[in-house]
Amino acid sequence: MFNIEQPAMAINDVRDFDLAQMWNTWDVQPHYKRTDIINWAAKVASGAPGGKLKSIVVCCHANPAYLQLGEGFEQRHVHLFKGWKNLVEIIYFRGCSLAQGDGYAFCAAIAAYANCYVVASVKDQETFQNKRLPPGKLDIYEGMTITFGPNGKPVIKLRFAENTRKD
């Protein structure tokens, strides 16, 4: 596990297994609308100390170029992330394989629209199986992750050991 600099927000889809806990934590139901998710996180960010969040941690199931967050986000919805522009420094997506294949362009577009860094995996991720992560902590990724810069270009690729879970 590693520490997430605060203030940070965890946005947890209730259908996921790993649930993060940050300075502000919000559990999202399947029927929540995309615009409501973006707008609420923006409101939390503007009310944070300094008027922005260091990080948003999104814990949800994912596939390449798809987030199962509320009613879901696909490529045609990435423009909505402009609602987070200059309100967050880093978005950590914990879903499986989000940056794989078409997901590469999906994550790059989110980074550019939000004008922040985006970290996402190209591999399936292990889980805690319905446990809350310790406050302010994020579980280490498995396999390769890509970090996209605020201009949407990749800035770093990191490879972590796979299947490292020891519950």
Secondary structure, DSSP 8 states (H G I E B T S, - for coil): -EE--SSEEEEEETTSSEE---SEEEEE-TT--HHHHHHHHHHHHHTSGGGSEEEEEEE-EEETTEEESTT-B-GGGGGGGGGGTTTEEEEEE-STTTTSTTHHHHHHHHHHHHTSEEEEESS-----SSEE--TTEE----EEEEEE-TTS-EEEEEEE-SS----
